[in-house]
Amino acid sequence: RSLPFLAMASKAAFFAYLLTVQASCFVSFILQLLGVQVSHGLVAAGLLKLLGTRFGTAINASEVLDAARPVVYLSNHRSWGDFWTDAALLGGPSFISRALVAAGIPFT
């Protein structure tokens, strides 16, 4: 009996999260038009915090960021959430992607 309610609550939570993403992207866009620098790495980290995302580190892990020279990271995205994860972990990199992303998330 509770399964339909859980499914509806899950869809409502997802829709609320999408609205939050749109609102934060729109506010960031307006701030940038006004000349305010907005770190999309911090915005992505905030969105992931809303989702309760936790990151783990392997025992023998080392830093992957290299500030001394340009670095290219290639990633195979499996969902829309991968972009925010990459942005939060890498500090707000630039992405090269298909135009479909702009259609799905207009203010990014």
N, CA, C and O atoms as a GROMACS GRO file, in nm:
protein
  432
    1ARG      N    1   0.080  -0.120   0.000
    1ARG     CA    2   0.000   0.000   0.000
    1ARG      C    3   0.085   0.127   0.000
    1ARG      O    4   0.046   0.228  -0.059
    2SER      N    5   0.199   0.122   0.066
    2SER     CA    6   0.283   0.241   0.075
    2SER      C    7   0.368   0.263  -0.049
    2SER      O    8   0.425   0.371  -0.065
    3LEU      N    9   0.380   0.164  -0.137
    3LEU     CA   10   0.463   0.179  -0.256
    3LEU      C   11   0.418   0.291  -0.348
    3LEU      O   12   0.503   0.368  -0.394
    4PRO      N   13   0.289   0.306  -0.379
    4PRO     CA   14   0.249   0.420  -0.463
    4PRO      C   15   0.282   0.555  -0.398
    4PRO      O   16   0.321   0.649  -0.467
    5PHE      N   17   0.265   0.563  -0.267
    5PHE     CA   18   0.298   0.688  -0.197
    5PHE      C   19   0.446   0.716  -0.205
    5PHE      O   20   0.486   0.831  -0.229
    6LEU      N   21   0.530   0.613  -0.186
    6LEU     CA   22   0.675   0.632  -0.194
    6LEU      C   23   0.718   0.672  -0.334
    6LEU      O   24   0.806   0.757  -0.351
    7ALA      N   25   0.656   0.612  -0.434
    7ALA     CA   26   0.690   0.648  -0.572
    7ALA      C   27   0.653   0.793  -0.600
    7ALA      O   28   0.729   0.865  -0.665
    8MET      N   29   0.536   0.836  -0.551
    8MET     CA   30   0.496   0.975  -0.573
    8MET      C   31   0.585   1.071  -0.494
    8MET      O   32   0.621   1.177  -0.545
    9ALA      N   33   0.622   1.035  -0.372
    9ALA     CA   34   0.710   1.119  -0.292
    9ALA      C   35   0.848   1.129  -0.355
    9ALA      O   36   0.910   1.235  -0.353
   10SER      N   37   0.895   1.019  -0.412
   10SER     CA   38   1.025   1.019  -0.479
   10SER      C   39   1.022   1.110  -0.601
   10SER      O   40   1.117   1.185  -0.625
   11LYS      N   41   0.916   1.103  -0.678
   11LYS     CA   42   0.904   1.190  -0.796
   11LYS      C   43   0.893   1.336  -0.755
   11LYS      O   44   0.950   1.423  -0.821
   12ALA      N   45   0.821   1.364  -0.648
   12ALA     CA   46   0.807   1.502  -0.600
   12ALA      C   47   0.940   1.555  -0.552
   12ALA      O   48   0.975   1.670  -0.578
   13ALA      N   49   1.017   1.472  -0.482
   13ALA     CA   50   1.149   1.514  -0.433
   13ALA      C   51   1.243   1.541  -0.550
   13ALA      O   52   1.318   1.638  -0.549
   14PHE      N   53   1.238   1.456  -0.651
   14PHE     CA   54   1.322   1.475  -0.769
   14PHE      C   55   1.283   1.605  -0.842
   14PHE      O   56   1.370   1.681  -0.884
   15PHE      N   57   1.155   1.629  -0.857
   15PHE     CA   58   1.108   1.751  -0.922
   15PHE      C   59   1.150   1.874  -0.842
   15PHE      O   60   1.192   1.975  -0.900
   16ALA      N   61   1.140   1.867  -0.710
   16ALA     CA   62   1.184   1.978  -0.625
   16ALA      C   63   1.333   2.003  -0.641
   16ALA      O   64   1.378   2.118  -0.643
   17TYR      N   65   1.410   1.895  -0.653
   17TYR     CA   66   1.555   1.910  -0.673
   17TYR      C   67   1.583   1.975  -0.809
   17TYR      O   68   1.668   2.063  -0.818
   18LEU      N   69   1.512   1.933  -0.913
   18LEU     CA   70   1.531   1.995  -1.044
   18LEU      C   71   1.497   2.144  -1.041
   18LEU      O   72   1.567   2.224  -1.103
   19LEU      N   73   1.392   2.182  -0.969
   19LEU     CA   74   1.358   2.323  -0.955
   19LEU      C   75   1.468   2.398  -0.880
   19LEU      O   76   1.499   2.512  -0.913
   20THR      N   77   1.526   2.334  -0.779
   20THR     CA   78   1.637   2.395  -0.705
   20THR      C   79   1.757   2.416  -0.796
   20THR      O   80   1.823   2.520  -0.791
   21VAL      N   81   1.786   2.318  -0.880
   21VAL     CA   82   1.897   2.330  -0.976
   21VAL      C   83   1.871   2.446  -1.071
   21VAL      O   84   1.960   2.527  -1.095
   22GLN      N   85   1.750   2.453  -1.126
   22GLN     CA   86   1.717   2.561  -1.218
   22GLN      C   87   1.729   2.697  -1.150
   22GLN      O   88   1.784   2.791  -1.208
   23ALA      N   89   1.678   2.708  -1.028
   23ALA     CA   90   1.683   2.835  -0.956
   23ALA      C   91   1.827   2.875  -0.927
   23ALA      O   92   1.863   2.992  -0.944
   24SER      N   93   1.910   2.781  -0.882
   24SER     CA   94   2.050   2.816  -0.851
   24SER      C   95   2.127   2.853  -0.977
   24SER      O   96   2.210   2.944  -0.974
   25CYS      N   97   2.099   2.784  -1.088
   25CYS     CA   98   2.165   2.819  -1.215
   25CYS      C   99   2.119   2.956  -1.264
   25CYS      O  100   2.200   3.034  -1.315
   26PHE      N  101   1.990   2.985  -1.248
   26PHE     CA  102   1.939   3.116  -1.290
   26PHE      C  103   1.999   3.228  -1.207
   26PHE      O  104   2.039   3.331  -1.261
   27VAL      N  105   2.005   3.210  -1.076
   27VAL     CA  106   2.065   3.312  -0.988
   27VAL      C  107   2.213   3.331  -1.023
   27VAL      O  108   2.261   3.444  -1.028
   28SER      N  109   2.284   3.221  -1.046
   28SER     CA  110   2.425   3.231  -1.085
   28SER      C  111   2.441   3.305  -1.217
   28SER      O  112   2.533   3.385  -1.234
   29PHE      N  113   2.351   3.280  -1.310
   29PHE     CA  114   2.354   3.346  -1.441
   29PHE      C  115   2.335   3.498  -1.425
   29PHE      O  116   2.408   3.576  -1.485
   30ILE      N  117   2.236   3.537  -1.344
   30ILE     CA  118   2.210   3.679  -1.322
   30ILE      C  119   2.330   3.744  -1.252
   30ILE      O  120   2.370   3.855  -1.288
   31LEU      N  121   2.387   3.677  -1.153
   31LEU     CA  122   2.503   3.732  -1.083
   31LEU      C  123   2.621   3.751  -1.178
   31LEU      O  124   2.692   3.851  -1.170
   32GLN      N  125   2.639   3.656  -1.269
   32GLN     CA  126   2.748   3.670  -1.366
   32GLN      C  127   2.721   3.784  -1.462
   32GLN      O  128   2.815   3.852  -1.503
   33LEU      N  129   2.596   3.806  -1.500
   33LEU     CA  130   2.564   3.922  -1.584
   33LEU      C  131   2.595   4.053  -1.514
   33LEU      O  132   2.629   4.152  -1.578
   34LEU      N  133   2.583   4.052  -1.382
   34LEU     CA  134   2.613   4.172  -1.302
   34LEU      C  135   2.762   4.184  -1.268
   34LEU      O  136   2.802   4.278  -1.200
   35GLY      N  137   2.842   4.090  -1.315
   35GLY     CA  138   2.986   4.097  -1.295
   35GLY      C  139   3.036   4.026  -1.171
   35GLY      O  140   3.153   4.042  -1.135
   36VAL      N  141   2.952   3.949  -1.105
   36VAL     CA  142   2.992   3.876  -0.985
   36VAL      C  143   3.044   3.738  -1.026
   36VAL      O  144   2.975   3.665  -1.098
   37GLN      N  145   3.164   3.704  -0.980
   37GLN     CA  146   3.219   3.572  -1.010
   37GLN      C  147   3.149   3.466  -0.927
   37GLN      O  148   3.138   3.479  -0.805
   38VAL      N  149   3.102   3.361  -0.992
   38VAL     CA  150   3.034   3.251  -0.924
   38VAL      C  151   3.111   3.123  -0.955
   38VAL      O  152   3.125   3.086  -1.072
   39SER      N  153   3.160   3.057  -0.852
   39SER     CA  154   3.232   2.931  -0.870
   39SER      C  155   3.131   2.818  -0.890
   39SER      O  156   3.058   2.784  -0.797
   40HIS      N  157   3.128   2.762  -1.010
   40HIS     CA  158   3.032   2.654  -1.030
   40HIS      C  159   3.073   2.527  -0.957
   40HIS      O  160   2.992   2.436  -0.939
   41GLY      N  161   3.199   2.520  -0.915
   41GLY     CA  162   3.239   2.408  -0.829
   41GLY      C  163   3.170   2.415  -0.694
   41GLY      O  164   3.128   2.312  -0.640
   42LEU      N  165   3.159   2.537  -0.638
   42LEU     CA  166   3.090   2.554  -0.510
   42LEU      C  167   2.940   2.534  -0.524
   42LEU      O  168   2.876   2.476  -0.436
   43VAL      N  169   2.883   2.581  -0.636
   43VAL     CA  170   2.740   2.559  -0.661
   43VAL      C  171   2.712   2.409  -0.671
   43VAL      O  172   2.616   2.360  -0.613
   44ALA      N  173   2.796   2.337  -0.745
   44ALA     CA  174   2.780   2.192  -0.760
   44ALA      C  175   2.794   2.121  -0.625
   44ALA      O  176   2.718   2.029  -0.595
   45ALA      N  177   2.890   2.165  -0.544
   45ALA     CA  178   2.908   2.103  -0.412
   45ALA      C  179   2.784   2.126  -0.325
   45ALA      O  180   2.744   2.037  -0.250
   46GLY      N  181   2.724   2.244  -0.335
   46GLY     CA  182   2.602   2.272  -0.260
   46GLY      C  183   2.485   2.185  -0.304
   46GLY      O  184   2.408   2.136  -0.221
   47LEU      N  185   2.473   2.166  -0.435
   47LEU     CA  186   2.365   2.080  -0.487
   47LEU      C  187   2.385   1.934  -0.444
   47LEU      O  188   2.289   1.865  -0.412
   48LEU      N  189   2.510   1.889  -0.445
   48LEU     CA  190   2.537   1.753  -0.401
   48LEU      C  191   2.512   1.737  -0.252
   48LEU      O  192   2.472   1.630  -0.206
   49LYS      N  193   2.537   1.843  -0.176
   49LYS     CA  194   2.510   1.838  -0.032
   49LYS      C  195   2.360   1.822  -0.007
   49LYS      O  196   2.320   1.749   0.084
   50LEU      N  197   2.277   1.890  -0.089
   50LEU     CA  198   2.132   1.871  -0.078
   50LEU      C  199   2.092   1.725  -0.099
   50LEU      O  200   1.998   1.676  -0.035
   51LEU      N  201   2.162   1.658  -0.187
   51LEU     CA  202   2.132   1.518  -0.215
   51LEU      C  203   2.190   1.422  -0.111
   51LEU      O  204   2.157   1.304  -0.109
   52GLY      N  205   2.277   1.475  -0.025
   52GLY     CA  206   2.339   1.389   0.075
   52GLY      C  207   2.451   1.304   0.019
   52GLY      O  208   2.479   1.195   0.069
   53THR      N  209   2.516   1.353  -0.086
   53THR     CA  210   2.624   1.278  -0.150
   53THR      C  211   2.747   1.274  -0.060
   53THR      O  212   2.788   1.375  -0.003
   54ARG      N  213   2.804   1.155  -0.047
   54ARG     CA  214   2.927   1.138   0.029
   54ARG      C  215   3.034   1.084  -0.065
   54ARG      O  216   3.006   1.002  -0.152
   55PHE      N  217   3.156   1.131  -0.046
   55PHE     CA  218   3.267   1.086  -0.129
   55PHE      C  219   3.361   1.002  -0.043
   55PHE      O  220   3.385   1.031   0.074
   56GLY      N  221   3.414   0.898  -0.103
   56GLY     CA  222   3.510   0.813  -0.034
   56GLY      C  223   3.647   0.828  -0.097
   56GLY      O  224   3.660   0.869  -0.213
   57THR      N  225   3.748   0.796  -0.020
   57THR     CA  226   3.886   0.803  -0.068
   57THR      C  227   3.953   0.670  -0.041
   57THR      O  228   3.944   0.616   0.069
   58ALA      N  229   4.021   0.618  -0.141
   58ALA     CA  230   4.093   0.493  -0.125
   58ALA      C  231   4.214   0.515  -0.034
   58ALA      O  232   4.263   0.627  -0.021
   59ILE      N  233   4.261   0.410   0.028
   59ILE     CA  234   4.372   0.420   0.124
   59ILE      C  235   4.497   0.476   0.057
   59ILE      O  236   4.563   0.561   0.116
   60ASN      N  237   4.531   0.432  -0.061
   60ASN     CA  238   4.653   0.476  -0.130
   60ASN      C  239   4.625   0.587  -0.231
   60ASN      O  240   4.700   0.602  -0.328
   61ALA      N  241   4.520   0.665  -0.212
   61ALA     CA  242   4.482   0.768  -0.308
   61ALA      C  243   4.580   0.885  -0.302
   61ALA      O  244   4.642   0.912  -0.199
   62SER      N  245   4.593   0.954  -0.415
   62SER     CA  246   4.676   1.074  -0.421
   62SER      C  247   4.598   1.184  -0.493
   62SER      O  248   4.497   1.156  -0.558
   63GLU      N  249   4.644   1.307  -0.482
   63GLU     CA  250   4.579   1.421  -0.546
   63GLU      C  251   4.581   1.404  -0.698
   63GLU      O  252   4.682   1.361  -0.754
   64VAL      N  253   4.470   1.437  -0.763
   64VAL     CA  254   4.465   1.429  -0.909
   64VAL      C  255   4.469   1.567  -0.973
   64VAL      O  256   4.490   1.578  -1.094
   65LEU      N  257   4.448   1.672  -0.893
   65LEU     CA  258   4.452   1.807  -0.949
   65LEU      C  259   4.596   1.850  -0.970
   65LEU      O  260   4.681   1.829  -0.884
   66ASP      N  261   4.623   1.909  -1.085
   66ASP     CA  262   4.757   1.955  -1.119
   66ASP      C  263   4.748   2.102  -1.156
   66ASP      O  264   4.702   2.135  -1.265
   67ALA      N  265   4.793   2.189  -1.068
   67ALA     CA  266   4.783   2.333  -1.093
   67ALA      C  267   4.901   2.385  -1.175
   67ALA      O  268   4.899   2.500  -1.220
   68ALA      N  269   5.003   2.304  -1.195
   68ALA     CA  270   5.123   2.350  -1.264
   68ALA      C  271   5.105   2.354  -1.416
   68ALA      O  272   5.175   2.430  -1.484
   69ARG      N  273   5.014   2.276  -1.469
   69ARG     CA  274   4.996   2.271  -1.615
   69ARG      C  275   4.852   2.233  -1.646
   69ARG      O  276   4.782   2.181  -1.560
   70PRO      N  277   4.808   2.259  -1.769
   70PRO     CA  278   4.671   2.223  -1.807
   70PRO      C  279   4.650   2.072  -1.803
   70PRO      O  280   4.739   1.994  -1.838
   71VAL      N  281   4.532   2.033  -1.761
   71VAL     CA  282   4.497   1.892  -1.750
   71VAL      C  283   4.363   1.870  -1.819
   71VAL      O  284   4.273   1.954  -1.809
   72VAL      N  285   4.349   1.756  -1.888
   72VAL     CA  286   4.222   1.719  -1.949
   72VAL      C  287   4.175   1.590  -1.881
   72VAL      O  288   4.246   1.490  -1.877
   73TYR      N  289   4.053   1.595  -1.828
   73TYR     CA  290   3.991   1.477  -1.768
   73TYR      C  291   3.883   1.427  -1.863
   73TYR      O  292   3.798   1.505  -1.908
   74LEU      N  293   3.885   1.301  -1.894
   74LEU     CA  294   3.783   1.240  -1.977
   74LEU      C  295   3.694   1.155  -1.886
   74LEU      O  296   3.744   1.073  -1.808
   75SER      N  297   3.565   1.175  -1.897
   75SER     CA  298   3.474   1.098  -1.812
   75SER      C  299   3.356   1.049  -1.895
   75SER      O  300   3.309   1.117  -1.986
   76ASN      N  301   3.311   0.932  -1.861
   76ASN     CA  302   3.196   0.873  -1.926
   76ASN      C  303   3.075   0.896  -1.837
   76ASN      O  304   3.059   0.828  -1.736
   77HIS      N  305   2.992   0.990  -1.872
   77HIS     CA  306   2.877   1.025  -1.790
   77HIS      C  307   2.765   0.925  -1.810
   77HIS      O  308   2.729   0.891  -1.922
   78ARG      N  309   2.712   0.878  -1.698
   78ARG     CA  310   2.605   0.780  -1.702
   78ARG      C  311   2.472   0.840  -1.660
   78ARG      O  312   2.367   0.780  -1.680
   79SER      N  313   2.476   0.960  -1.601
   79SER     CA  314   2.353   1.025  -1.560
   79SER      C  315   2.375   1.176  -1.556
   79SER      O  316   2.488   1.223  -1.571
   80TRP      N  317   2.266   1.251  -1.537
   80TRP     CA  318   2.277   1.397  -1.529
   80TRP      C  319   2.354   1.440  -1.405
   80TRP      O  320   2.415   1.546  -1.404
   81GLY      N  321   2.352   1.358  -1.301
   81GLY     CA  322   2.420   1.394  -1.177
   81GLY      C  323   2.571   1.388  -1.186
   81GLY      O  324   2.640   1.446  -1.101
   82ASP      N  325   2.624   1.320  -1.286
   82ASP     CA  326   2.770   1.310  -1.299
   82ASP      C  327   2.836   1.445  -1.320
   82ASP      O  328   2.949   1.466  -1.275
   83PHE      N  329   2.769   1.537  -1.388
   83PHE     CA  330   2.828   1.668  -1.414
   83PHE      C  331   2.853   1.743  -1.284
   83PHE      O  332   2.958   1.804  -1.266
   84TRP      N  333   2.756   1.738  -1.193
   84TRP     CA  334   2.772   1.808  -1.065
   84TRP      C  335   2.879   1.741  -0.980
   84TRP      O  336   2.954   1.809  -0.910
   85THR      N  337   2.886   1.609  -0.986
   85THR     CA  338   2.988   1.538  -0.910
   85THR      C  339   3.127   1.576  -0.959
   85THR      O  340   3.216   1.605  -0.879
   86ASP      N  341   3.146   1.575  -1.091
   86ASP     CA  342   3.276   1.614  -1.147
   86ASP      C  343   3.310   1.757  -1.113
   86ASP      O  344   3.425   1.786  -1.078
   87ALA      N  345   3.214   1.847  -1.123
   87ALA     CA  346   3.240   1.988  -1.093
   87ALA      C  347   3.279   2.007  -0.947
   87ALA      O  348   3.368   2.086  -0.916
   88ALA      N  349   3.213   1.935  -0.856
   88ALA     CA  350   3.244   1.948  -0.713
   88ALA      C  351   3.380   1.888  -0.681
   88ALA      O  352   3.458   1.947  -0.605
   89LEU      N  353   3.410   1.773  -0.738
   89LEU     CA  354   3.537   1.706  -0.708
   89LEU      C  355   3.657   1.779  -0.769
   89LEU      O  356   3.764   1.784  -0.708
   90LEU      N  357   3.639   1.836  -0.888
   90LEU     CA  358   3.751   1.899  -0.958
   90LEU      C  359   3.755   2.050  -0.941
   90LEU      O  360   3.841   2.116  -1.000
   91GLY      N  361   3.665   2.107  -0.863
   91GLY     CA  362   3.671   2.250  -0.834
   91GLY      C  363   3.613   2.339  -0.942
   91GLY      O  364   3.648   2.457  -0.948
   92GLY      N  365   3.526   2.289  -1.025
   92GLY     CA  366   3.461   2.372  -1.126
   92GLY      C  367   3.533   2.376  -1.259
   92GLY      O  368   3.567   2.484  -1.307
   93PRO      N  369   3.558   2.260  -1.321
   93PRO     CA  370   3.623   2.261  -1.453
   93PRO      C  371   3.528   2.305  -1.562
   93PRO      O  372   3.408   2.317  -1.540
   94SER      N  373   3.582   2.327  -1.679
   94SER     CA  374   3.500   2.356  -1.797
   94SER      C  375   3.464   2.224  -1.864
   94SER      O  376   3.545   2.131  -1.868
   95PHE      N  377   3.343   2.217  -1.915
   95PHE     CA  378   3.297   2.094  -1.980
   95PHE      C  379   3.275   2.117  -2.127
   95PHE      O  380   3.229   2.224  -2.168
   96ILE      N  381   3.306   2.018  -2.206
   96ILE     CA  382   3.271   2.016  -2.347
   96ILE      C  383   3.169   1.905  -2.361
   96ILE      O  384   3.197   1.789  -2.328
   97SER      N  385   3.050   1.940  -2.408
   97SER     CA  386   2.945   1.839  -2.414
   97SER      C  387   2.851   1.866  -2.530
   97SER      O  388   2.868   1.961  -2.606
   98ARG      N  389   2.754   1.780  -2.541
   98ARG     CA  390   2.654   1.796  -2.646
   98ARG      C  391   2.558   1.910  -2.615
   98ARG      O  392   2.544   1.950  -2.499
   99ALA      N  393   2.493   1.961  -2.716
   99ALA     CA  394   2.396   2.070  -2.700
   99ALA      C  395   2.273   2.024  -2.622
   99ALA      O  396   2.197   2.107  -2.573
  100LEU      N  397   2.253   1.893  -2.610
  100LEU     CA  398   2.137   1.841  -2.538
  100LEU      C  399   2.137   1.883  -2.392
  100LEU      O  400   2.031   1.897  -2.331
  101VAL      N  401   2.255   1.903  -2.335
  101VAL     CA  402   2.264   1.946  -2.195
  101VAL      C  403   2.196   2.082  -2.179
  101VAL      O  404   2.124   2.103  -2.081
  102ALA      N  405   2.218   2.173  -2.272
  102ALA     CA  406   2.154   2.304  -2.264
  102ALA      C  407   2.002   2.294  -2.276
  102ALA      O  408   1.930   2.374  -2.216
  103ALA      N  409   1.954   2.199  -2.351
  103ALA     CA  410   1.810   2.180  -2.362
  103ALA      C  411   1.752   2.124  -2.233
  103ALA      O  412   1.641   2.160  -2.194
  104GLY      N  413   1.826   2.036  -2.167
  104GLY     CA  414   1.779   1.975  -2.044
  104GLY      C  415   1.788   2.067  -1.924
  104GLY      O  416   1.702   2.064  -1.836
  105ILE      N  417   1.892   2.150  -1.920
  105ILE     CA  418   1.915   2.241  -1.809
  105ILE      C  419   1.945   2.378  -1.870
  105ILE      O  420   2.063   2.411  -1.889
  106PRO      N  421   1.844   2.458  -1.902
  106PRO     CA  422   1.863   2.578  -1.984
  106PRO      C  423   1.955   2.685  -1.925
  106PRO      O  424   2.024   2.752  -2.002
  107PHE      N  425   1.961   2.703  -1.795
  107PHE     CA  426   2.039   2.814  -1.741
  107PHE      C  427   2.179   2.774  -1.700
  107PHE      O  428   2.242   2.847  -1.624
  108THR      N  429   2.230   2.661  -1.746
  108THR     CA  430   2.366   2.623  -1.711
  108THR      C  431   2.464   2.681  -1.809
  108THR      O  432   2.585   2.659  -1.796
   0.00000   0.00000   0.00000
